[in-house]
């Protein structure tokens, strides 16, 4: 799995290798990657969607986001109120709003592609310094 994001203005690419049981947080501008065991990696979007059934959730409706028809689900756990837009076609969350103590964090997944993607997109470039945790 590959996910691209921006943290503090810098691009970060997360690569998850389920077969090897590792995840890499690759920072291209610094040419380094942090390698962590998959058990310590952040939850993937797919795992997040699958974990909804672990909570006492409520389906609050249907909404279309970025042209994708979604089921909107709400649940609370450990003082965090969460609302998730799950893309019906693929069971994939495309938006998550989590609110705790009045502060809301929003995560949106865009440019999602389930088609054929070259293997090279899931590999670290040559010469990257790998730091193991």
C-alpha positions in Angstrom: 0.0 0.0 0.0 1.2 3.5 -0.7 -0.1 6.7 0.8 1.2 10.2 0.1 0.7 13.1 2.5 2.1 16.4 3.6 3.3 16.9 7.2 4.4 20.4 8.3 4.7 21.4 4.6 6.9 18.5 3.6 5.9 15.5 1.5 5.8 12.1 3.2 5.2 8.8 1.5 4.1 5.8 3.5 4.9 2.4 2.0 3.4 -0.7 3.7 4.7 -4.1 2.8 2.3 -6.6 4.3 4.3 -9.6 3.1 7.4 -8.4 4.9 5.6 -7.0 7.9 7.2 -3.6 7.6 6.2 0.0 6.9 8.4 2.9 5.7 7.8 6.6 6.3 9.8 8.0 3.4 10.7 11.7 3.4 11.9 12.5 -0.2 13.3 16.0 0.6 15.6 14.5 3.3 16.2 11.2 1.4 15.5 9.2 4.5 13.0 6.5 5.4 12.0 5.3 8.8 11.4 1.6 8.9 9.0 0.3 11.6 7.4 -3.1 12.2 3.9 -3.2 10.8 2.6 -3.7 14.3 3.8 -0.2 15.2 2.8 1.5 11.9 -0.2 3.8 11.9 -3.5 2.2 10.9 -4.1 2.1 7.2 -7.3 3.5 5.7 -8.5 0.0 5.0 -7.9 -1.2 8.5 -9.6 2.0 9.8 -12.7 1.2 7.7 -12.8 -2.4 8.9 -12.4 -1.4 12.5 -15.7 0.6 12.5 -17.6 -2.6 13.2 -15.6 -2.9 16.5 -17.5 0.2 17.8 -21.1 1.0 18.6 -21.6 2.9 15.3 -24.6 4.6 13.7 -25.2 5.0 10.0 -26.3 8.6 9.7 -26.9 8.7 5.9 -25.5 8.8 2.5 -23.4 11.6 0.9 -21.5 12.1 -2.3 -17.9 13.3 -1.9 -15.6 13.9 -4.9 -18.1 12.0 -7.1 -18.1 8.9 -4.8 -21.3 7.7 -3.1 -20.5 7.2 0.6 -22.2 5.7 3.6 -21.6 8.2 6.5 -21.0 6.5 9.9 -20.6 8.0 13.4 -19.1 6.5 16.5 -17.4 7.5 19.7 -14.6 5.8 21.6 -12.3 7.0 24.4 -13.6 10.5 24.2 -13.2 10.8 20.5 -16.2 11.4 18.3 -15.6 10.2 14.8 -17.5 10.6 11.5 -16.4 8.5 8.5 -17.4 8.7 4.8 -17.0 5.2 3.4 -17.0 4.9 -0.4 -19.7 2.3 -1.0 -18.1 0.9 -4.2 -14.8 -0.1 -2.5 -15.5 0.0 1.3 -12.8 2.6 1.6 -12.9 5.7 3.8 -12.4 8.9 1.9 -13.0 11.3 4.7 -12.6 11.0 8.5 -13.5 13.7 11.0 -12.3 13.0 14.6 -13.2 15.4 17.4 -11.7 15.4 20.9 -12.1 18.1 23.5 -13.4 20.5 20.9 -10.5 20.0 18.4 -11.3 18.4 15.1 -8.8 16.6 12.8 -9.9 16.0 9.2 -8.2 13.4 7.0 -9.2 13.2 3.3 -8.0 10.5 0.9 -7.8 11.6 -2.7 -6.5 10.3 -6.0 -7.4 6.8 -4.9 -6.5 4.2 -7.6 -7.4 0.5 -7.5 -6.1 -0.1 -11.0 -2.8 -1.5 -12.2 0.0 0.5 -10.6 3.7 -0.2 -11.4 5.5 -2.1 -8.7 8.1 0.6 -8.6 5.6 2.9 -6.9 5.8 0.7 -3.9 9.6 0.6 -3.6 12.0 3.0 -2.0 14.3 4.8 -4.5 18.0 3.7 -4.6 20.3 5.4 -2.1 17.7 6.2 0.5 19.0 6.1 4.1 16.9 3.7 6.1 16.6 4.3 9.9 15.1 1.3 11.8 12.9 1.6 14.8 
